[in-house]
Amino acid sequence: MTSGPDHTGPDEGRRRFAEHLELTYNAADLTLTDPRTAAAFRTAMDIAVTVTAGALAQGLIGDEQQKALAELLAGTKEAVPLI
């Protein structure tokens, strides 16, 4: 039994994540549609990637974990244009 088309593919997941990010920023009276806020968000994600490199250097995480986290955080920036 199906309840309709499956809208949970990668594009739908990215759109929902983008909406979640925007709602989170809206709760702080901000919007990622503002170029300065969007730039600050992308910078924060770049900083977070740097933190994963630091965690790797300190032996807190391994190479595979660092790579996966860095890719996840870098990919998060791709949500901004979907807003």
C-alpha positions in Angstrom: 0.0 0.0 0.0 1.4 3.4 -1.0 0.3 6.7 0.2 1.6 8.7 -2.8 4.8 9.6 -4.4 8.0 9.4 -2.4 9.3 12.9 -1.8 12.1 12.0 0.5 14.9 11.9 -2.1 18.1 13.9 -1.9 16.6 17.1 -3.3 13.6 17.0 -0.9 16.0 16.3 2.0 18.1 19.3 1.1 15.1 21.5 0.8 13.8 20.4 4.2 17.2 21.0 5.8 17.4 24.4 4.2 13.9 25.2 5.6 15.1 24.0 9.0 18.2 26.3 8.9 16.1 29.2 7.9 13.6 28.6 10.7 16.4 28.4 13.1 17.8 31.7 12.0 14.3 33.3 11.9 14.0 32.3 15.6 17.0 34.6 16.2 15.4 37.3 14.1 17.8 36.6 11.2 17.4 35.3 7.7 19.8 33.4 5.5 18.3 35.3 2.6 20.3 38.3 3.8 23.7 38.2 2.1 25.7 39.2 5.2 24.0 36.5 7.3 24.5 33.9 4.6 28.1 34.9 4.4 28.5 34.6 8.2 26.9 31.1 8.1 29.2 29.9 5.3 32.2 31.3 7.3 31.0 29.5 10.4 30.8 26.2 8.5 34.4 26.8 7.2 35.5 27.4 10.8 33.7 24.2 11.9 35.7 22.3 9.2 38.9 23.7 10.7 37.8 22.5 14.1 37.5 19.0 12.7 41.1 19.3 11.4 42.2 20.3 14.9 40.4 17.3 16.4 42.2 15.1 14.0 45.5 16.7 14.9 44.8 16.1 18.6 43.9 12.5 18.0 40.3 13.0 19.1 39.0 11.6 15.8 40.4 9.5 13.0 41.1 10.4 9.3 37.8 8.8 8.1 35.8 10.6 10.8 37.4 14.0 10.0 36.8 13.5 6.3 33.1 12.6 6.8 32.5 15.5 9.2 34.3 18.0 6.9 32.3 16.9 3.9 29.1 17.1 5.9 29.8 20.6 7.1 31.0 21.8 3.7 27.9 20.4 2.2 25.7 22.3 4.7 26.7 25.5 2.9 24.9 24.2 -0.2 21.6 24.6 1.6 21.8 28.4 1.6 20.8 28.9 -2.1 17.8 26.6 -1.6 16.2 29.2 0.8 
